[in-house]
């Protein structure tokens, strides 16, 4: 926030919380959920947006209507083809959109898999200016309902956290994301620190801060401290790849280490030097993600081979003699 705007906001909350901490908390939650402008700022952002949009120009597009009245947007590549193929889901971070993840989406599509990439409400082609975790998880569920079960899901930042919340079924009214594999890129392991930092930024007192955090429970049915994906990463059945950079200035690498300590099904891949945003399109990361997803295909092939090896020869149907 610009200094002048922040001063005005702090003054406004100072007055409001003196009158009613509850109303101040509610207003703070609405401000917290307000998404950034979708217009790219600066030459690099504009160039990246244009390049990503060009790469996705041939994708199918879908509008997903959520029960809350909000809408998400989905791109699909390799859809509708005959034959068995993998289906992957891709989710973006806060203030981003699918077009900034076009390198990852294209890499996945090049494997022949069907790839569905979501723009959450308030982002990209979904439009609007409002998003919270409950809406993100609802959008993930809507994608599963529209396109079918996913073999794997890959999410960056907030999108990765939303995938973990979904996979852990923390919101029981939304069908959890399926899949043998999850990839979390630069993803936070919990949400509480964001609310603490935000409350401090806008000058909330203890009562208004408590009211802000209580809005999470009011909207999602879960208390803020329950959105701790680091605690649930080891309890889900999916194998998890956590990709993070130790130089990430937006989401501390401590979150990745929490994930890594969650259980044997979670592995870490350090992509140092790529920060929080460049990491999603970095060549080493794309290679690591593709290899992780390909592992499952190799395992399935090995299972088929083993099954074939144990079939006795006398049980195989005899070939008919040529007529």
C-alpha positions, 0 to 999 in steps of 0.5 A: 500500500502507498504510504498516504493510503495506508495512513488513511486506512489506519486512521479509519480503523483507529476510529472504527475500532474505538466505536466497534471492534467487531465492525472493524474486524469485519471491515478488515476482513473485507479489505483482506479479501480484496484482490489486487488489480488484474492489470499488469504493472510495469514492462516486465509484467506486461511482457510476461502477461502477453507471452502467457496469454499467447501460449494459452490462446488455443486452450478451451475456456470454461466459466465455473459457477460457484454456489456462493454466486462467485465465478471461477474461470478454467483453461483446458488443454488436451481435453476431449481426446480419446483414450486413457490419459492423465488429468492435471489441475493447476492453481495460481497464487494470490494476485496472479493468474493462469497466464503467468503459469503458462510455462508450467501449463505448457510443460504439463500439456506437452506430456499428453496429459489433459491440463485444467488451469484455474483462475480463482474468483477475483483473478485473471478471466474470472474477474471480480475483486474478492477471494478467500480460502473458502472460495478457492477450495470451492473453485477447486471442487467445482473443477473436479465436478466439471472435468472429473477426478484429477491424477495430480494437482500443482499449485503456486503460493496461495494456490498450493495452500488451497490445494492442501486445504482441499486435499485434507478435506478441511472444508467438508462442504467442498469435495476434496481434490483427488490425485496420487500426487500434489505439488506445492510451489512456494506455498505457505503451510498456514494462514495465521501469520498473514492475518497477524501481519495484516492486522499489524499493518493496518493498526488493529488492536487486540479486540479488532484483531480477534474479530478479524480472525473470527470472520474466517470461522463465520465465512468458512466454518473453520477457525483460522488456526485449523487452516494449518496445512503443515499439520495435515500434509502427512495425513493425506494419502497423496505423495507431495512434492514441495518446491521452494526457494530459500531466498523467497521473500514473500513466503518464508522457507520455514513453511517448506521445512514444516511441510518436509517434516510432516511425513515420509510421503513429503519430499523437498526440492530446493530451487534457490535463486528463483525467489517467489515468482520466477520459481514457477517458470524456472527450468529446474522446477519444471523438470523436477515437477515433470519427473515427480509426476512421471514417477507415478506413470512408471510405477503403474507400468511396473505394476502392469509388468509384474501382473503380467509376469505372474500369469501362468502360461497355461492360463493364457488364451491359445491363439487360433490357427490361421484359416 
